[in-house]
Amino acid sequence: MLLVKDTKRFLSEIYEKEKSKLFRRLANLLERRKIETFQRRGYKSNL
């Protein structure tokens, strides 16, 4: 029984790490796209 609990905890930890990595990658992608869009429209990006 202990093994199953440990495995579940292990998998959920991996899931949390991967999820945060994925969200960060998605946020970076959106940020980059937003900046490109602003530059295309002639706005100066506030960086």
CYANA upper distance limits for C-alpha pairs under 8 A (distance plus 0.5 A):
  1 MET  CA      5 LYS  CA      7.11
  2 LEU  CA      6 ASP  CA      6.68
  3 LEU  CA      7 THR  CA      6.55
  4 VAL  CA      8 LYS  CA      6.65
  5 LYS  CA      9 ARG  CA      6.68
  6 ASP  CA     10 PHE  CA      6.49
  7 THR  CA     11 LEU  CA      6.55
  8 LYS  CA     12 SER  CA      6.57
  9 ARG  CA     13 GLU  CA      6.64
 10 PHE  CA     14 ILE  CA      6.81
 11 LEU  CA     15 TYR  CA      6.53
 12 SER  CA     16 GLU  CA      6.58
 13 GLU  CA     17 LYS  CA      6.75
 14 ILE  CA     18 GLU  CA      6.54
 15 TYR  CA     19 LYS  CA      6.33
 16 GLU  CA     20 SER  CA      6.73
 17 LYS  CA     21 LYS  CA      6.75
 18 GLU  CA     22 LEU  CA      6.47
 19 LYS  CA     23 PHE  CA      6.59
 20 SER  CA     24 ARG  CA      6.57
 21 LYS  CA     25 ARG  CA      6.68
 22 LEU  CA     26 LEU  CA      6.59
 23 PHE  CA     27 ALA  CA      6.50
 24 ARG  CA     28 ASN  CA      6.61
 25 ARG  CA     29 LEU  CA      6.64
 26 LEU  CA     30 LEU  CA      6.65
 27 ALA  CA     31 GLU  CA      6.50
 28 ASN  CA     32 ARG  CA      6.56
 29 LEU  CA     33 ARG  CA      6.63
 30 LEU  CA     34 LYS  CA      6.52
 31 GLU  CA     35 ILE  CA      6.69
 32 ARG  CA     36 GLU  CA      6.65
 33 ARG  CA     37 THR  CA      6.58
 34 LYS  CA     38 PHE  CA      6.68
 35 ILE  CA     39 GLN  CA      6.62
 35 ILE  CA     45 SER  CA      6.58
 36 GLU  CA     40 ARG  CA      6.55
 37 THR  CA     41 ARG  CA      6.81
 38 PHE  CA     42 GLY  CA      6.78
 38 PHE  CA     43 TYR  CA      5.62
 38 PHE  CA     44 LYS  CA      7.46
 38 PHE  CA     45 SER  CA      7.06
 39 GLN  CA     43 TYR  CA      5.80
 39 GLN  CA     44 LYS  CA      6.77
 39 GLN  CA     45 SER  CA      7.28
